[in-house]
Every structure is written in C-alpha cells, then in structure tokens.
Amino acid sequence: MTRRAQFAVGLVAISCVAFGLGLALPLFSVTPAAGQWTSVARIFAADEFQTRTFTLPGGIALLWTEHERGLAVLLGSLALVLPVAKLCVLWWEAFAAGSFAPRVMTFFRVVSHYAMVEVFLVALTVLLVKGLPGGSYVVLHAGTYAFTASVLLSLAASRLVTE
C-alpha cells in the first residue's frame, strides 16, 4: 500500500470516528425568548421556553413525528445514508484502488458533494434562530464540529482516493 493510500485510509478512519461522534453528540441547543415579555410568557407556557438540545437522529425523528416526513426523509438521506455510503466507498477504494467502475466513481464524486448539506442546514438553523426577534439564541455543541470535521475529512480522502 502506497503512502498516499495509507494517508487516505487514515483520513477515512478519522472521518468515520468523527461521523459517529457527530451522530451521538448534540448538534446545538435553542433557547427561545420573547424579548421583554419572556418572563410573563414563561408563566403561561413554561414548556415552550425551555432550552431544547438537538442531535441529528433526534432532529430527524422530531421532524418525522411532527408530520414533516418529506423533510425527514430528505435530511435522513443526505445526512445519514449518503455519508455512510460515501465512507463505505472510500474504505473500499482506499484498500482496493480502482476496483469500482469509472461510471460508479463519477456518480460518487457528484453525489459526495451533497454531504455538506447537513452542515449547511445546521448553519441555516443557527442563522434563522439568531435572526428571530426577542433574544432567542443558539449554542453550537461538539456534534456540529464533529460532523463538519467528518465531512471535510471525507472530502479530502475522496480527493486522494479518486485521483
């Protein structure tokens, strides 16, 4: 195995660990607020003003239970199924370079760019909540950074494996 292949295997391994952490650890917490009326609103709807922490699988499950099934399937596909498939292809190609048909690798290169969609959605959620009036805020957690690291490492590994 060449040094380049060994480096690619290392990147894929670290990416797999980071992906697992990104799934297990919380992505972000949202603390709702209603501006100067927050204390009064908490009296009448205390549950609505509790800080909520989200993980990736938990967020997808929440979308499903709240009847946003199309979005849950799309997010699950792009954030769970696609990265796992990408990491599997990267593992295979790192150990057995050139074993996939060129057509499969072309498809892989095109589809792998959509792995950044989850990072984009987290960033969009943070921006939306920060833009809400009333002082609501979002705190990013380790899961966001782990998931982002996984995506970036897998992109670097795919460059090494597919060139």
N, C-alpha and C positions, 0 to 999 in steps of 0.2 A: 504494500500500500504506500503510495507516494505521500510526501509531506503535506501536499495540498489536500489530499483525500483525508488524511488524519486530522488536519485542521477543520475540514468540513464536518467530519464525524463529531469532533469536539463541540463545534458550534451547534450542531443539531441536538446533541445530548443536553447542552446547557439550555437550549431553546425549549426542549421537552420539559425540563425541570421548571423553567420559568412559566411555561404554559400551565402546568399543573398547579403551580402556586397562584397564577392568575385566576384559575377557576375556583380554588379553595379560599383564597383570601378576599376580604371585602374590597370592592372597587371604589366606592365612595359613600359618603353619608350626606343626607339632605336634612337641613334644619329649617322648617318653614317658619315664616314670621309674617305678621300683618301690620308692620310699622308701629305706630304709636298705640294701635289697638290690640297688639299681641296679648297683653296680659288679660284684657277683657275677653278676647276670643278664646283664650285657653280655658276660661271658666266654663264656657258653653260647649266647647269642642276640644277637650284636652287631648284626645287621641289624634286629632288632625294636626296637632302642633308638636308631636313627639319626633325626635330625630329618628330617621329611618336609614338603615345601612343596607346596601345592596351588594350582593355578589352576582357574578354573571349568570350562573344557573338559577339563582333565586329571582333575578330580574326577568329572565325568560319565563320562569314558572309564573311569576306575577302577571306578566302580560297574558299568558295563556288563561289563567283563572279570571282575569278581567275581560275576557272575550276579545282580546286583541290577538287572535290566533294567527292571522296573516303575518303580523309583525313579529310574533313569537317564532314562527317557522322561519321567517327570513333571517332574523337575528341568530337563531339557533344554527341555521345552515352556515351563515357567514362567520359566526364566532366560535362554533363548536365543531361542526362537521368538517368544514373546509380546512381549518388549521390542523386537525388530526390527520386528514387525508394528505395534506401538504407535508407534514412531518414524517408520515409513513413513506411517501415517495422519496423524500430527502434521505431517509435512512437507507432505503433500498439502493438509490443511486450512489450514495457515498460508499457503500460496500461493494456494489456490482455495477460500476460505471458503464454506461452505455447499454444497459440491459432493456431499457424501455425504448419503444419505437419513437422515432423523431416526432411523429404526429402526437403521441401522448405527452412528450416533453414540451411541445409547443402549446398544447392545451394547458398543461401545468403552469407554464410561465404566465399565460394570460390570466388564468384563474387565481394564481397566487397573489396577484396584486390586490385582490379583494379582501385579503386578510387584514388590511389596515382599516377596514370598515368599522370594526368594533372600537378601535382606538378613536376613530372619528366620531362615533356615536357617543362615547363617553365624554369627549371634549365638547360636543354639541350640547349634551345634557348639562354639563357644568356651566357653559355659557348661557343657556336658557334660564337656569335657576338663578345665576348671578344677575341676570337682567330683569328678574321679577321685582316689582316694587314691594316695599315692606320689609326689606332686610333679610330675606331668606338667603341661606348660604349653603355651599357645598364644600366638603372636605374630601380631598382625594386620599385614598389609602393604598397600601402596598400592592394590592391586587392590580390596580391600574398600571403601576410601574412594572410589575412582573409580566403582565400581559403585553405591554408595549415592548419590553425587552425581548420577549419571546418572538414577537412579530419581526422586530428589527434583526435579531439573530438569525431567524429562519430566512429572511430576505438575503442576508449576507451569505448564509450557507448555500442558498439556491444559486447565487451567482457563482460560487466556487464549483458546485456540482454540475451545473448546466452549461458551463463554458467549455 
